[in-house]
Amino acid sequence: MRRLPLLATAAAVTLLFAACGSDDSTEPDASSSSASSSFDPTSIAEDTEISALLPDDVASTGTLIVGSDTTYAPAEYIGEDGTTPEGYDVDLAKAIGAVLGLETEVQTASFTGIIPAIGSKYDIGMSSFTITPERLAEVNMVQYFSAGEAFAVAQGNPKNVDIADLCGLTVGVQTGTVEDEALDALVAQCAADGKPAITPLKYDKQTDVTTALVGGKADIMYADSPIIAYAVIQTNGQAEQLGEVFATSPQGIVVSQDDPDLTAAVQQAVQKLIDSGDYLKILTAWGNEAGAVTTAELNPSVS
């Protein structure tokens, strides 16, 4: 559920946590991912009624350009060949392209640079974007997934971290995420309560956050629930989830508000995949069927 402030989330988290971190250096990438999906986009046929909704400038290219921060396994990441984007967001993007009769090209981007480039550099953005009022003020968002937040510690919780009071600890988080914003609130709360300071340990890439946790630089890691669950697999059990998933929120595909035709085409393509069962097959292949939704709602009401 990454990126941008969620006041309700921050408030809820403040009741539970507080933390601290250090050292902003980056260790080698710890995210070598072995998972893969059996999804084959060629198995999905074009729906000509839906593809007819496409604006000419997209249809004429024959390609759907997708902006994605490919450091967020298992949603989106670079595969073992070092170049190919993989993940359930990538497979869903390919499936959407297939319904629209388009090839899909997923381009790696910095997370914070995707929304500003929607409608110019990218046709859509798929990068685990939490749907928030702030984002809805800038872009259209088609709901396609639901995720919560969670924490992880090193295996066995050697530092005896208690999520009821994280003040005085080092917390790893990816820059620009919902968790990043919530962590800022936790830092302020610890200070207001006169407790030991939180030292946030922030990285541009989630893979570096995971590396920091496993390498002992971070006492605890804060991220979306699918990312926490996958980090346990990625690190061969060197990390473990601490506590339960909380603050579940919808995630959305980003489309320009100035492009109602593309928005309608993407929304209907996602609903087609949901109704056909292909959507659930993709999520199940990645072990994330728990995040499935039944309706591709456009700009759902969120707080």
C-alpha positions as CSV (number, residue, x, y, z in Angstrom):
1,M,0.0,0.0,0.0
2,R,2.8,2.3,-0.6
3,R,3.3,6.0,-0.9
4,L,1.9,9.2,0.4
5,P,0.5,10.2,3.7
6,L,-2.5,8.4,5.2
7,L,-3.6,10.3,8.2
8,A,-5.8,7.5,9.5
9,T,-3.0,5.1,9.1
10,A,-0.5,7.3,10.9
11,A,-2.9,7.8,13.7
12,A,-3.6,4.1,14.1
13,V,0.1,3.3,14.0
14,T,0.9,6.0,16.6
15,L,-1.3,4.1,19.0
16,L,0.9,1.0,18.5
17,F,4.5,2.0,17.8
18,A,7.6,4.2,17.9
19,A,11.2,3.6,16.7
20,C,14.8,4.8,15.8
21,G,17.6,4.2,13.1
22,S,21.0,5.0,11.8
23,D,23.5,4.8,9.0
24,D,22.4,5.8,5.5
25,S,24.8,3.7,3.6
26,T,23.6,1.0,1.2
27,E,24.6,-2.6,1.3
28,P,24.5,-5.0,-1.7
29,D,21.1,-5.9,-3.0
30,A,19.6,-8.7,-0.9
31,S,16.5,-9.3,-3.0
32,S,17.5,-12.0,-5.4
33,S,14.1,-13.4,-6.2
34,S,13.4,-16.9,-7.2
35,A,9.7,-16.8,-7.5
36,S,8.1,-16.7,-10.9
37,S,4.6,-17.0,-12.4
38,S,3.2,-19.4,-14.9
39,F,1.1,-16.6,-16.4
40,D,1.1,-16.4,-20.2
41,P,-0.3,-13.2,-21.5
42,T,-0.8,-14.8,-24.9
43,S,-3.5,-16.9,-23.3
44,I,-5.7,-13.8,-22.9
45,A,-7.6,-12.7,-26.0
46,E,-8.3,-9.1,-26.9
47,D,-11.7,-7.8,-26.1
48,T,-12.6,-5.6,-29.1
49,E,-15.3,-3.8,-27.3
50,I,-13.0,-2.7,-24.6
51,S,-10.0,-2.0,-26.9
52,A,-12.3,0.2,-29.0
53,L,-12.3,2.6,-26.0
54,L,-8.6,3.3,-26.3
55,P,-7.6,6.8,-27.3
56,D,-6.0,6.9,-30.8
57,D,-2.6,8.0,-29.4
58,V,-2.3,4.8,-27.4
59,A,-4.0,2.4,-29.8
60,S,-1.8,3.6,-32.7
61,T,1.4,2.7,-30.8
62,G,0.4,-0.9,-30.2
63,T,2.1,-0.7,-26.8
64,L,0.9,0.1,-23.3
65,I,3.8,1.9,-21.5
66,V,3.7,1.2,-17.7
67,G,5.8,3.0,-15.1
68,S,6.9,0.9,-12.2
69,D,9.4,1.0,-9.4
70,T,10.8,-2.5,-9.9
71,T,12.4,-2.8,-6.4
72,Y,9.3,-4.0,-4.6
73,A,9.1,-7.8,-4.8
74,P,6.8,-9.7,-5.2
75,A,4.7,-6.9,-6.8
76,E,7.4,-5.6,-9.1
77,Y,11.1,-6.3,-9.3
78,I,13.9,-7.2,-11.7
79,G,14.3,-10.9,-12.4
80,E,17.4,-13.0,-12.1
81,D,18.6,-12.0,-15.6
82,G,19.1,-8.5,-14.3
83,T,16.8,-6.8,-16.9
84,T,13.4,-8.4,-17.0
85,P,10.6,-6.9,-14.8
86,E,8.7,-9.6,-12.9
87,G,6.0,-9.7,-10.2
88,Y,2.2,-9.8,-9.9
89,D,1.9,-6.2,-10.9
90,V,3.9,-6.9,-14.0
91,D,1.8,-9.9,-14.9
92,L,-1.4,-8.0,-14.3
93,A,-0.1,-5.2,-16.5
94,K,0.6,-7.7,-19.3
95,A,-2.9,-9.1,-18.9
96,I,-4.5,-5.7,-19.1
97,G,-2.5,-5.0,-22.3
98,A,-3.7,-8.3,-23.7
99,V,-7.3,-7.5,-23.1
100,L,-6.7,-4.1,-24.8
101,G,-4.9,-5.8,-27.8
102,L,-1.6,-4.1,-26.9
103,E,1.9,-5.2,-26.1
104,T,2.9,-4.2,-22.6
105,E,6.2,-2.5,-21.8
106,V,7.0,-2.1,-18.1
107,Q,9.6,0.6,-17.6
108,T,11.6,0.9,-14.4
109,A,11.1,4.3,-12.7
110,S,11.7,5.9,-9.4
111,F,8.6,5.6,-7.4
112,T,8.2,9.3,-6.7
113,G,8.7,10.1,-10.4
114,I,5.8,7.9,-11.8
115,I,2.7,10.0,-11.1
116,P,4.3,13.3,-12.4
117,A,5.0,11.4,-15.7
118,I,1.6,9.8,-16.2
119,G,0.1,10.9,-19.5
120,S,3.4,12.0,-20.9
121,K,6.1,9.3,-20.4
122,Y,3.9,6.6,-19.1
123,D,0.3,5.6,-20.1
124,I,-0.4,4.1,-16.7
125,G,1.4,3.5,-13.4
126,M,1.4,0.1,-11.6
127,S,3.6,0.2,-8.5
128,S,1.6,-0.8,-5.5
129,F,0.1,2.7,-5.2
130,T,-2.1,3.1,-2.1
131,I,-5.3,5.0,-3.1
132,T,-5.3,8.2,-1.0
133,P,-7.2,11.5,-1.2
134,E,-3.9,13.2,-2.1
135,R,-3.3,11.0,-5.1
136,L,-6.9,11.2,-6.2
137,A,-6.5,14.9,-6.4
138,E,-3.8,14.4,-9.0
139,V,-4.7,11.3,-11.0
140,N,-7.4,8.7,-11.7
141,M,-7.0,5.4,-9.8
142,V,-8.5,2.1,-10.7
143,Q,-8.6,-0.2,-7.7
144,Y,-7.1,-3.6,-8.3
145,F,-5.6,-4.9,-5.1
146,S,-5.9,-4.6,-1.3
147,A,-2.9,-4.6,1.1
148,G,-2.1,-3.9,4.6
149,E,1.0,-2.8,6.5
150,A,3.3,-5.0,8.7
151,F,6.6,-5.1,10.4
152,A,9.6,-7.5,10.2
153,V,12.6,-8.2,12.3
154,A,15.6,-10.5,12.0
155,Q,14.8,-14.1,12.6
156,G,14.2,-14.9,16.2
157,N,13.8,-11.2,17.1
158,P,17.3,-11.0,18.6
159,K,16.8,-7.4,19.8
160,N,13.6,-8.3,21.5
161,V,11.6,-5.6,19.6
162,D,8.1,-5.0,20.9
163,I,5.9,-3.2,18.4
164,A,3.9,-1.7,21.3
165,D,6.9,0.6,21.9
166,L,9.5,1.0,19.2
167,C,11.1,4.2,20.6
168,G,14.8,4.0,20.8
169,L,15.1,1.5,17.9
170,T,16.2,1.8,14.3
171,V,13.4,1.5,11.8
172,G,14.0,0.8,8.1
173,V,11.5,2.1,5.5
174,Q,11.4,2.9,1.8
175,T,11.3,6.6,0.9
176,G,8.0,7.9,-0.4
177,T,5.8,5.1,1.0
178,V,2.8,5.3,3.2
179,E,5.0,3.7,5.8
180,D,7.6,6.5,5.4
181,E,4.9,9.1,6.2
182,A,3.6,7.1,9.1
183,L,7.1,6.7,10.5
184,D,7.6,10.5,10.5
185,A,4.5,10.6,12.8
186,L,6.0,8.0,15.1
187,V,9.2,9.9,15.3
188,A,7.2,13.0,16.4
189,Q,5.2,11.0,18.9
190,C,8.3,9.6,20.6
191,A,9.7,13.1,20.9
192,A,6.4,14.4,22.3
193,D,6.3,11.7,24.9
194,G,9.8,12.3,26.0
195,K,11.0,8.8,25.0
196,P,14.2,7.8,23.3
197,A,14.4,9.2,19.7
198,I,13.5,7.2,16.6
199,T,16.3,7.1,14.1
200,P,14.6,6.5,10.7
201,L,16.7,4.5,8.3
202,K,15.3,5.4,4.8
203,Y,16.3,4.1,1.4
204,D,15.1,4.7,-2.1
205,K,14.8,1.0,-2.8
206,Q,12.9,-1.6,-0.7
207,T,15.6,-4.1,-1.5
208,D,18.1,-1.9,0.4
209,V,15.7,-1.8,3.4
210,T,15.5,-5.6,3.5
211,T,19.3,-5.7,3.3
212,A,19.7,-3.3,6.2
213,L,17.4,-5.5,8.3
214,V,19.2,-8.7,7.6
215,G,22.6,-7.0,7.9
216,G,21.7,-5.7,11.4
217,K,21.6,-2.0,10.5
218,A,17.9,-1.8,11.1
219,D,16.2,-3.2,14.2
220,I,12.8,-3.5,12.4
221,M,11.5,-3.0,8.9
222,Y,8.1,-1.4,8.1
223,A,6.5,-2.1,4.7
224,D,3.4,-3.3,2.9
225,S,2.2,-6.7,4.1
226,P,2.9,-8.5,0.8
227,I,6.4,-7.2,0.8
228,I,7.0,-8.2,4.4
229,A,5.7,-11.7,3.6
230,Y,7.9,-12.0,0.5
231,A,11.0,-10.7,2.3
232,V,10.8,-13.7,4.6
233,I,11.0,-15.9,1.5
234,Q,13.6,-13.7,-0.2
235,T,16.0,-13.9,2.8
236,N,15.5,-17.6,3.3
237,G,14.0,-17.0,6.7
238,Q,16.6,-14.5,7.9
239,A,13.7,-12.2,8.5
240,E,10.3,-12.8,10.1
241,Q,7.1,-10.9,10.4
242,L,6.4,-9.4,13.8
243,G,2.8,-8.9,14.8
244,E,-0.3,-8.9,12.6
245,V,-1.1,-7.1,9.4
246,F,-3.0,-3.8,10.0
247,A,-4.3,-0.7,8.2
248,T,-5.5,-2.6,5.1
249,S,-6.2,-0.2,2.2
250,P,-6.9,-0.4,-1.5
251,Q,-4.2,0.0,-4.2
252,G,-4.8,1.5,-7.6
253,I,-3.6,1.7,-11.2
254,V,-2.7,5.3,-12.0
255,V,-4.2,6.9,-15.1
256,S,-4.2,10.6,-16.1
257,Q,-7.3,12.6,-15.2
258,D,-7.0,14.2,-18.7
259,D,-7.5,10.8,-20.4
260,P,-11.0,9.5,-19.6
261,D,-11.0,7.1,-22.6
262,L,-7.8,5.3,-21.4
263,T,-9.2,5.3,-17.8
264,A,-12.4,3.7,-19.0
265,A,-10.5,1.1,-21.1
266,V,-8.2,0.2,-18.2
267,Q,-11.1,0.0,-15.7
268,Q,-13.1,-2.3,-17.9
269,A,-10.0,-4.4,-18.8
270,V,-9.3,-5.0,-15.1
271,Q,-13.0,-5.9,-14.4
272,K,-12.9,-8.3,-17.4
273,L,-9.9,-10.1,-15.9
274,I,-11.6,-10.3,-12.5
275,D,-14.8,-11.7,-14.0
276,S,-12.9,-14.2,-16.2
277,G,-10.9,-15.6,-13.3
278,D,-7.5,-14.7,-14.9
279,Y,-6.9,-12.0,-12.4
280,L,-7.2,-14.5,-9.5
281,K,-5.0,-17.0,-11.3
282,I,-2.3,-14.4,-11.5
283,L,-2.4,-13.4,-7.9
284,T,-2.6,-17.0,-6.8
285,A,0.5,-17.8,-8.8
286,W,2.3,-15.2,-6.7
287,G,0.8,-16.3,-3.4
288,N,-1.1,-13.0,-3.0
289,E,-4.7,-14.1,-3.6
290,A,-5.6,-12.7,-0.2
291,G,-5.3,-9.2,-1.7
292,A,-7.8,-9.9,-4.5
293,V,-10.8,-7.5,-5.0
294,T,-14.1,-8.2,-6.8
295,T,-14.6,-4.8,-8.4
296,A,-12.3,-2.6,-10.4
297,E,-13.8,0.6,-8.8
298,L,-12.7,3.9,-10.2
299,N,-11.5,6.5,-7.6
300,P,-13.1,4.8,-4.6
301,S,-13.8,6.9,-1.5
302,V,-11.0,6.7,1.0
303,S,-10.1,8.7,4.1
